[in-house]
């Protein structure tokens, strides 16, 4: 018989799910997409869908952490409604991640989210769409790292 593990907060649970989807996106990127030309271009769709959903869950984890739970898939709305303390965490994480790159690269998270705003919804059904705007992988990966960093501490 399985015994339940320790109860975790909704913020912690959302963060854990975000990490799982981000890990899947990272796996696809590393295995199929980071070479030029990409080894398996078909992996771009699941990379984008998993990345966008991970970002959504990281943002929802921050909302939960700071007492403002949200629903929906629009990343800009989720970002723009974050409490200031969450935005401060993101800005601090952005600076930390920027100096870890060589050469240092800073991506403004909100600007990256403009291109990803409805990616979770749109790219899941790519076969139904005529044309979607470009998604840039490196800025997307950067935002995933930033949000992961912003969600690291005190999410028990």
TIVO-892283 format. One line per field, with one value per residue: residue number from 1; x, y, z of N, C-alpha, C, O in turn. Coordinates in steps of 0.001 Angstrom, whole numbers, plus 500000, padded with zeros to 6 digits. Layout:
<filos>
nr = c(NUM / ...)
n.X = c(X / ...)
n.Y = c(Y / ...)
n.Z = c(Z / ...)
ca.X = c(X / ...)
ca.Y = c(Y / ...)
ca.Z = c(Z / ...)
c.X = c(X / ...)
c.Y = c(Y / ...)
c.Z = c(Z / ...)
o.X = c(X / ...)
o.Y = c(Y / ...)
o.Z = c(Z / ...)
</filos>
This chain:
<filos>
nr = c(1 / 2 / 3 / 4 / 5 / 6 / 7 / 8 / 9 / 10 / 11 / 12 / 13 / 14 / 15 / 16 / 17 / 18 / 19 / 20 / 21 / 22 / 23 / 24 / 25 / 26 / 27 / 28 / 29 / 30 / 31 / 32 / 33 / 34 / 35 / 36 / 37 / 38 / 39 / 40 / 41 / 42 / 43 / 44 / 45 / 46 / 47 / 48 / 49 / 50 / 51 / 52 / 53 / 54 / 55 / 56 / 57 / 58 / 59 / 60 / 61 / 62 / 63 / 64 / 65 / 66 / 67 / 68 / 69 / 70 / 71 / 72 / 73 / 74 / 75 / 76 / 77 / 78 / 79 / 80 / 81 / 82 / 83 / 84 / 85 / 86 / 87 / 88 / 89 / 90 / 91 / 92 / 93 / 94 / 95 / 96 / 97 / 98 / 99 / 100 / 101 / 102 / 103 / 104 / 105 / 106 / 107 / 108 / 109 / 110 / 111 / 112 / 113 / 114 / 115 / 116 / 117 / 118 / 119 / 120 / 121 / 122 / 123 / 124 / 125 / 126 / 127 / 128 / 129 / 130 / 131 / 132 / 133 / 134 / 135 / 136 / 137 / 138 / 139 / 140 / 141 / 142 / 143 / 144 / 145 / 146 / 147 / 148 / 149 / 150 / 151 / 152 / 153 / 154 / 155 / 156)
n.X = c(500832 / 500523 / 501872 / 500948 / 503014 / 504743 / 502625 / 502442 / 502503 / 500226 / 501649 / 504201 / 503631 / 502811 / 505193 / 506853 / 505630 / 506065 / 508845 / 509114 / 507930 / 509621 / 512044 / 511506 / 511296 / 513939 / 515323 / 514395 / 515407 / 518216 / 518692 / 517608 / 517447 / 519474 / 521654 / 523108 / 522351 / 519180 / 518827 / 516383 / 513871 / 511155 / 510765 / 510440 / 507811 / 506796 / 508799 / 508238 / 505575 / 505877 / 507705 / 506250 / 504096 / 505465 / 506474 / 504045 / 503173 / 505244 / 504793 / 502219 / 502822 / 504302 / 502257 / 500579 / 502328 / 502514 / 499957 / 497985 / 496311 / 495906 / 494220 / 494195 / 495810 / 497266 / 500297 / 501354 / 499348 / 499333 / 501935 / 501881 / 500105 / 501401 / 502362 / 504362 / 506534 / 507021 / 507736 / 510078 / 511668 / 511919 / 513321 / 515727 / 516570 / 516886 / 519116 / 521037 / 521098 / 521885 / 524583 / 525740 / 525979 / 528001 / 529129 / 527891 / 524384 / 521395 / 518021 / 514985 / 512419 / 509592 / 509479 / 510221 / 508083 / 506105 / 506236 / 505627 / 503150 / 500549 / 501399 / 501192 / 498538 / 498273 / 500392 / 499938 / 498028 / 499078 / 498809 / 496323 / 496633 / 497524 / 499720 / 502124 / 503807 / 507409 / 509275 / 511830 / 514423 / 516647 / 516122 / 513722 / 514561 / 516176 / 514247 / 512896 / 514953 / 515305 / 512765 / 512678 / 514788 / 513726 / 511745 / 512942 / 513369 / 511871 / 509292 / 507766)
n.Y = c(498817 / 502175 / 504923 / 508229 / 510978 / 513803 / 516628 / 519126 / 522597 / 524359 / 526118 / 524980 / 522492 / 523344 / 524525 / 522242 / 520760 / 522552 / 522414 / 519782 / 519902 / 521822 / 520432 / 518451 / 520012 / 520949 / 518548 / 517846 / 520023 / 519749 / 517181 / 517248 / 519822 / 521791 / 521686 / 522855 / 522247 / 521584 / 518329 / 516933 / 518490 / 518282 / 518184 / 520749 / 521679 / 520173 / 521107 / 523892 / 523858 / 522478 / 524215 / 526652 / 525848 / 525144 / 527675 / 528991 / 527504 / 528054 / 530814 / 530716 / 529342 / 531303 / 533192 / 531715 / 531423 / 534027 / 534584 / 535164 / 533494 / 532415 / 531764 / 530451 / 530733 / 532764 / 534200 / 536814 / 538182 / 536697 / 537295 / 540128 / 540503 / 539695 / 539944 / 542595 / 541650 / 539144 / 539919 / 541268 / 539115 / 537813 / 539720 / 539815 / 537160 / 537208 / 538860 / 537303 / 534976 / 536107 / 536872 / 534419 / 533473 / 533173 / 535105 / 537466 / 537660 / 539399 / 538928 / 540534 / 539377 / 539862 / 540852 / 538621 / 536995 / 538128 / 536995 / 534425 / 534412 / 533179 / 530686 / 528088 / 527362 / 527868 / 526444 / 523791 / 523008 / 523255 / 522118 / 523003 / 525617 / 528345 / 530079 / 530945 / 533198 / 533629 / 531726 / 532112 / 530114 / 530331 / 532708 / 531784 / 529543 / 530904 / 532393 / 530281 / 529335 / 531600 / 531854 / 529408 / 529797 / 531957 / 530668 / 528982 / 529092 / 528716 / 527417 / 525562)
n.Z = c(500000 / 499149 / 500835 / 501520 / 500577 / 502044 / 502465 / 500042 / 499189 / 496977 / 495393 / 495445 / 494244 / 491668 / 490821 / 490779 / 488714 / 486625 / 486416 / 485516 / 482920 / 481799 / 481882 / 480003 / 477682 / 477607 / 477207 / 474621 / 473172 / 473611 / 472515 / 469902 / 468681 / 469042 / 467346 / 464250 / 461033 / 462742 / 464236 / 464360 / 463230 / 463630 / 466340 / 467237 / 467691 / 470017 / 471740 / 471925 / 472915 / 475380 / 476615 / 476742 / 478353 / 480692 / 481412 / 481883 / 484134 / 485968 / 486320 / 487417 / 489758 / 491104 / 491440 / 493157 / 495330 / 496300 / 497047 / 495105 / 493293 / 489901 / 486772 / 483402 / 480147 / 478933 / 478727 / 479008 / 480414 / 482799 / 483647 / 483824 / 485897 / 488142 / 491574 / 493000 / 494532 / 493397 / 490798 / 491435 / 492233 / 489779 / 488273 / 489712 / 489366 / 486592 / 486282 / 487585 / 485977 / 483546 / 483932 / 484055 / 481526 / 478596 / 476078 / 478598 / 478490 / 478437 / 478622 / 478492 / 480381 / 479981 / 477362 / 475887 / 476444 / 474912 / 472339 / 473024 / 474136 / 473536 / 472859 / 473969 / 473504 / 470714 / 469326 / 469978 / 468264 / 465699 / 463174 / 462407 / 461813 / 459677 / 459689 / 462035 / 464198 / 464598 / 466988 / 469232 / 470249 / 472132 / 473737 / 474860 / 476337 / 478122 / 479600 / 480807 / 482499 / 484115 / 485373 / 486689 / 488488 / 489935 / 491273 / 493095 / 495947 / 499189 / 498642 / 499939)
ca.X = c(500000 / 501287 / 501581 / 501123 / 504193 / 504408 / 501760 / 503129 / 501607 / 499883 / 502778 / 505257 / 503166 / 502876 / 506611 / 507360 / 505127 / 506770 / 510184 / 508989 / 507724 / 510856 / 513031 / 511161 / 511711 / 515409 / 515719 / 514142 / 516366 / 519562 / 518788 / 517144 / 517296 / 520547 / 522640 / 522772 / 520897 / 518642 / 518767 / 514978 / 513098 / 509802 / 510720 / 510207 / 506460 / 506735 / 509666 / 507517 / 504414 / 506366 / 508301 / 505189 / 503340 / 506335 / 506468 / 502729 / 503133 / 506130 / 504095 / 501123 / 503452 / 504591 / 500972 / 500172 / 503264 / 502261 / 498556 / 497113 / 496165 / 495351 / 493908 / 494353 / 497029 / 497936 / 501485 / 501508 / 498389 / 499857 / 503119 / 501525 / 499326 / 502218 / 502664 / 505683 / 507556 / 507330 / 508480 / 511424 / 512381 / 512222 / 514393 / 516955 / 516963 / 517342 / 520489 / 521870 / 521232 / 522614 / 526032 / 526218 / 526159 / 529252 / 529201 / 526656 / 523240 / 520211 / 516738 / 513887 / 511417 / 508302 / 509630 / 510225 / 506724 / 505262 / 506175 / 505148 / 501914 / 499515 / 502072 / 500678 / 497292 / 498440 / 501300 / 499393 / 497182 / 499783 / 498272 / 495108 / 497008 / 498226 / 501000 / 502371 / 505043 / 508593 / 509637 / 513286 / 514695 / 517549 / 515403 / 512746 / 515321 / 516584 / 513106 / 512697 / 515977 / 515005 / 511599 / 513078 / 515582 / 512811 / 510881 / 513752 / 513375 / 510692 / 508050 / 507320)
ca.Y = c(500000 / 503421 / 505940 / 509560 / 511739 / 515049 / 517552 / 520311 / 523691 / 524456 / 526793 / 523978 / 521513 / 523990 / 524662 / 520920 / 520433 / 523427 / 521851 / 518579 / 520306 / 522491 / 519379 / 517819 / 520950 / 520945 / 517289 / 517960 / 520988 / 519167 / 516007 / 517395 / 521157 / 522769 / 521635 / 523585 / 522317 / 520700 / 516893 / 516569 / 519719 / 517975 / 518384 / 522152 / 521868 / 519807 / 522007 / 525141 / 523585 / 522187 / 525440 / 527609 / 525348 / 525284 / 529095 / 529238 / 526916 / 528837 / 532056 / 530369 / 529020 / 532587 / 533740 / 530952 / 531730 / 535350 / 534717 / 535697 / 532429 / 532808 / 530728 / 530908 / 530367 / 533930 / 534445 / 538241 / 538502 / 536107 / 538063 / 541506 / 540494 / 539232 / 540911 / 543218 / 540788 / 538122 / 540595 / 541515 / 537841 / 537555 / 540637 / 539347 / 535927 / 537596 / 539352 / 536154 / 534110 / 536846 / 536844 / 533037 / 533151 / 533682 / 536340 / 537751 / 538041 / 539680 / 538983 / 541038 / 538299 / 540253 / 540968 / 537260 / 536464 / 538664 / 536009 / 533151 / 534678 / 532159 / 529549 / 526813 / 527080 / 527906 / 525449 / 522434 / 522744 / 523843 / 521571 / 523744 / 527013 / 528645 / 530725 / 531477 / 533963 / 532874 / 531546 / 532023 / 529110 / 530754 / 533538 / 530941 / 528787 / 531859 / 532688 / 529080 / 529348 / 532718 / 531534 / 528332 / 530434 / 532777 / 529758 / 527998 / 529140 / 528761 / 527017 / 524380)
ca.Z = c(500000 / 499077 / 501847 / 500919 / 500972 / 502737 / 501724 / 499543 / 498829 / 495555 / 494739 / 495306 / 493257 / 490350 / 490498 / 490425 / 487381 / 485684 / 486231 / 484685 / 481524 / 481361 / 481639 / 478727 / 476636 / 477566 / 476585 / 473179 / 472630 / 473612 / 471648 / 468522 / 468104 / 469225 / 466276 / 463027 / 461155 / 463786 / 463907 / 464148 / 463274 / 464087 / 467790 / 467573 / 468239 / 471434 / 472507 / 472182 / 473769 / 476727 / 477161 / 477072 / 479498 / 481859 / 481780 / 482482 / 485475 / 486833 / 486651 / 488337 / 491038 / 491753 / 491884 / 494338 / 496416 / 496845 / 497416 / 494051 / 492290 / 488598 / 485786 / 482029 / 479427 / 478343 / 479533 / 479328 / 481468 / 484027 / 484039 / 484194 / 487137 / 489263 / 492632 / 492868 / 495122 / 492389 / 489725 / 491956 / 492153 / 488372 / 487862 / 490351 / 488673 / 485253 / 486408 / 487943 / 484801 / 482507 / 484156 / 483921 / 480115 / 478051 / 476850 / 479327 / 477663 / 479247 / 477910 / 479322 / 480336 / 479408 / 475901 / 475344 / 476581 / 473833 / 471253 / 473565 / 474872 / 473329 / 472215 / 474462 / 472795 / 469260 / 468775 / 470155 / 467092 / 464569 / 461923 / 462072 / 461598 / 458436 / 459926 / 463369 / 464253 / 465018 / 468395 / 469317 / 471271 / 473201 / 474710 / 475555 / 477329 / 479142 / 480468 / 481625 / 483556 / 485017 / 486196 / 487595 / 489542 / 490755 / 492038 / 493822 / 497408 / 500074 / 497988 / 500678)
c.X = c(500878 / 500880 / 501825 / 502372 / 503773 / 503560 / 502580 / 502088 / 501274 / 501014 / 503897 / 504879 / 503237 / 504323 / 507194 / 506893 / 505835 / 508155 / 510122 / 508794 / 508955 / 511949 / 512770 / 511573 / 513231 / 515936 / 515546 / 515145 / 517752 / 519703 / 518556 / 517343 / 518515 / 521629 / 522159 / 523255 / 520409 / 518588 / 517350 / 514121 / 511674 / 509674 / 510457 / 508832 / 506379 / 507679 / 508908 / 506348 / 504865 / 506981 / 507222 / 504388 / 504167 / 506359 / 505154 / 502688 / 504080 / 505432 / 502949 / 501671 / 503778 / 503309 / 500504 / 501027 / 502917 / 500774 / 497638 / 496907 / 495454 / 495086 / 494151 / 495705 / 497802 / 499094 / 501657 / 500562 / 498870 / 501060 / 502730 / 500740 / 500125 / 502373 / 504102 / 506789 / 507971 / 508127 / 509907 / 512266 / 512809 / 513358 / 515729 / 517474 / 517488 / 518794 / 521446 / 522131 / 522060 / 524118 / 526606 / 526423 / 527459 / 529099 / 527876 / 525559 / 522061 / 518997 / 515705 / 512759 / 510102 / 508374 / 509636 / 508812 / 505769 / 505129 / 505611 / 503744 / 500858 / 500099 / 501530 / 499410 / 497527 / 499259 / 500821 / 498600 / 497778 / 499213 / 496987 / 495402 / 497712 / 499618 / 501048 / 503690 / 506202 / 508707 / 511153 / 513665 / 515558 / 516865 / 514362 / 513434 / 515765 / 515440 / 512788 / 513696 / 515690 / 513842 / 511893 / 513856 / 514680 / 511938 / 511656 / 513489 / 511987 / 509360 / 507465 / 505834)
c.Y = c(501248 / 504353 / 507294 / 510237 / 513001 / 515956 / 518760 / 521360 / 523649 / 525131 / 525801 / 522947 / 522093 / 524138 / 523320 / 520491 / 521274 / 522873 / 520625 / 518932 / 521019 / 521467 / 518669 / 518713 / 520952 / 519677 / 517362 / 518900 / 520348 / 518032 / 516336 / 518773 / 522064 / 522721 / 522459 / 522740 / 521367 / 519244 / 516472 / 517810 / 519487 / 518178 / 519829 / 522356 / 521399 / 520639 / 523274 / 524905 / 523310 / 523416 / 526423 / 527140 / 525425 / 526734 / 529442 / 528718 / 527627 / 530136 / 531792 / 529982 / 530303 / 533255 / 533028 / 531323 / 533053 / 535645 / 535306 / 534649 / 532907 / 531570 / 531317 / 530567 / 531563 / 534375 / 535908 / 538659 / 537941 / 536890 / 539445 / 541589 / 539991 / 540323 / 541424 / 542331 / 539678 / 538731 / 540899 / 540242 / 537546 / 538456 / 540222 / 538087 / 536238 / 538059 / 538208 / 535273 / 534804 / 536745 / 535439 / 532628 / 533761 / 533885 / 536598 / 538271 / 538251 / 539758 / 539505 / 540015 / 538697 / 540354 / 539599 / 536686 / 537000 / 537630 / 534677 / 533251 / 533593 / 530889 / 528210 / 526416 / 526939 / 526744 / 524024 / 522020 / 523349 / 523375 / 522280 / 525190 / 527178 / 529199 / 531245 / 532222 / 533121 / 532807 / 531354 / 531158 / 529622 / 531700 / 532745 / 530142 / 529703 / 532150 / 531478 / 529042 / 530430 / 532367 / 530374 / 528911 / 531243 / 531912 / 528784 / 527962 / 529213 / 528511 / 525777 / 524244)
c.Z = c(500000 / 500210 / 501229 / 501460 / 501705 / 501847 / 501297 / 499173 / 497348 / 494777 / 494461 / 494238 / 491840 / 489902 / 490061 / 489038 / 486325 / 485388 / 485332 / 483213 / 480969 / 481066 / 480315 / 477561 / 476486 / 476902 / 475068 / 472521 / 472507 / 472603 / 470184 / 467890 / 468185 / 468156 / 465085 / 461857 / 462248 / 463307 / 463572 / 464316 / 463792 / 465608 / 468194 / 468196 / 469685 / 472306 / 472886 / 473136 / 475204 / 477383 / 477604 / 478280 / 480777 / 482337 / 482459 / 483921 / 486441 / 487260 / 487629 / 489714 / 491809 / 492241 / 493149 / 495544 / 497084 / 497009 / 496374 / 492951 / 491034 / 487753 / 484404 / 481453 / 478869 / 479238 / 479910 / 480446 / 482804 / 484543 / 484563 / 485499 / 488338 / 490314 / 492492 / 493424 / 494150 / 491240 / 490165 / 491902 / 490720 / 487902 / 488460 / 489663 / 487275 / 485291 / 486715 / 486734 / 483723 / 482703 / 484058 / 482469 / 479622 / 476548 / 477571 / 478394 / 478588 / 478332 / 478882 / 479248 / 479677 / 477889 / 475230 / 475382 / 475520 / 472717 / 471713 / 474165 / 474739 / 472709 / 472694 / 473725 / 471287 / 468712 / 468998 / 468918 / 465838 / 463240 / 461491 / 461678 / 460262 / 458707 / 461355 / 463336 / 464756 / 466537 / 468412 / 470511 / 472417 / 474194 / 475502 / 476656 / 478463 / 480111 / 481352 / 482784 / 484587 / 485940 / 487144 / 488769 / 490489 / 491656 / 492912 / 495325 / 498021 / 499367 / 498667 / 500819)
o.X = c(501845 / 499697 / 502798 / 502733 / 502588 / 503764 / 503319 / 500937 / 501953 / 501299 / 504471 / 505716 / 503675 / 504643 / 507944 / 507670 / 506169 / 508589 / 510986 / 509426 / 509297 / 512697 / 513706 / 512131 / 513748 / 516888 / 516446 / 515668 / 518380 / 520718 / 519221 / 517400 / 518580 / 522447 / 520967 / 524460 / 521130 / 518338 / 517130 / 513696 / 511058 / 508558 / 510268 / 508700 / 505925 / 507396 / 508934 / 506153 / 504290 / 506798 / 507278 / 504038 / 503629 / 506273 / 505143 / 502220 / 503749 / 505479 / 502740 / 501038 / 503556 / 503279 / 500078 / 500512 / 503018 / 500371 / 496610 / 497284 / 494518 / 495639 / 494297 / 496625 / 498912 / 498891 / 502068 / 500951 / 498822 / 501184 / 503198 / 500717 / 499581 / 502500 / 504953 / 507874 / 509146 / 509088 / 510839 / 513448 / 513925 / 514263 / 516755 / 518671 / 518437 / 519597 / 522545 / 523268 / 522859 / 524854 / 527824 / 526975 / 527947 / 528953 / 526850 / 525778 / 521753 / 518957 / 515564 / 512195 / 509555 / 507425 / 509113 / 508396 / 504732 / 504032 / 505163 / 503214 / 500323 / 499371 / 501418 / 499237 / 497035 / 498859 / 501250 / 498516 / 497056 / 499142 / 496594 / 494498 / 498400 / 500582 / 500118 / 504576 / 506000 / 508288 / 511686 / 513273 / 515233 / 517016 / 514149 / 512938 / 515730 / 515649 / 512446 / 513322 / 515818 / 513928 / 511411 / 513605 / 514864 / 511450 / 511066 / 513397 / 511049 / 508423 / 506738 / 505357)
o.Y = c(501351 / 504538 / 507488 / 510092 / 513228 / 516031 / 519340 / 521037 / 522987 / 524760 / 525787 / 522570 / 521411 / 523904 / 523258 / 519922 / 520771 / 522864 / 520445 / 518328 / 520843 / 521621 / 518326 / 518237 / 520957 / 519730 / 516984 / 518609 / 520395 / 517933 / 515779 / 518875 / 523042 / 523637 / 522725 / 522537 / 520451 / 518969 / 515736 / 518135 / 520405 / 518330 / 520110 / 523132 / 522169 / 520856 / 523686 / 525680 / 523857 / 523636 / 526960 / 527947 / 525737 / 526991 / 530110 / 529415 / 527788 / 530510 / 532564 / 530270 / 530381 / 533820 / 533675 / 531515 / 533179 / 536804 / 535891 / 534881 / 533704 / 530494 / 532530 / 530167 / 531379 / 534860 / 536208 / 539419 / 538630 / 537119 / 539873 / 542641 / 539873 / 541499 / 540742 / 542266 / 539315 / 538128 / 540801 / 540292 / 537086 / 537997 / 540273 / 537959 / 535600 / 537690 / 538152 / 534867 / 534152 / 536552 / 535273 / 531562 / 534747 / 532907 / 536023 / 539197 / 537399 / 540553 / 538974 / 539798 / 537927 / 539978 / 539441 / 535979 / 536390 / 537410 / 533878 / 532253 / 533134 / 530104 / 527279 / 525252 / 525999 / 526121 / 523120 / 520840 / 523898 / 524149 / 522175 / 525909 / 526277 / 528831 / 531905 / 531911 / 532025 / 533714 / 530519 / 531438 / 529370 / 531508 / 533011 / 530074 / 529315 / 532151 / 531642 / 528748 / 530202 / 532563 / 530360 / 528552 / 531207 / 532378 / 527834 / 526880 / 529724 / 529301 / 525016 / 523284)
o.Z = c(500756 / 500496 / 500500 / 502628 / 501951 / 500635 / 502093 / 498881 / 496564 / 493639 / 493372 / 493418 / 490914 / 488737 / 489087 / 488271 / 485252 / 484236 / 484474 / 482346 / 479800 / 480101 / 479592 / 476573 / 475369 / 476123 / 474319 / 471445 / 471449 / 471914 / 469310 / 466665 / 467441 / 468073 / 464934 / 461706 / 462641 / 462133 / 462610 / 465425 / 464334 / 466105 / 469378 / 469142 / 470531 / 473484 / 474046 / 474072 / 476146 / 478581 / 478710 / 479141 / 481839 / 483538 / 483493 / 484821 / 487616 / 488432 / 488565 / 490730 / 493017 / 493334 / 494106 / 496646 / 498305 / 497100 / 496717 / 491803 / 491100 / 487982 / 484252 / 482167 / 478370 / 480351 / 481031 / 481333 / 483824 / 485746 / 485618 / 486139 / 489436 / 489974 / 491922 / 492845 / 494091 / 490762 / 489367 / 491562 / 490478 / 487205 / 487781 / 489409 / 486818 / 484433 / 486164 / 486495 / 483052 / 481735 / 483985 / 482197 / 480174 / 475815 / 477206 / 477614 / 479422 / 477393 / 479983 / 478175 / 478888 / 477201 / 474127 / 474465 / 475258 / 472203 / 470890 / 474654 / 475748 / 472101 / 471896 / 473363 / 470663 / 467728 / 468280 / 468578 / 465005 / 462285 / 460330 / 461252 / 459783 / 458034 / 461820 / 462540 / 465279 / 467256 / 467681 / 471644 / 473577 / 475401 / 476685 / 477781 / 479630 / 481324 / 482523 / 483920 / 485789 / 487152 / 488277 / 489919 / 491706 / 492685 / 493427 / 495905 / 497407 / 499486 / 498028 / 501424)
</filos>
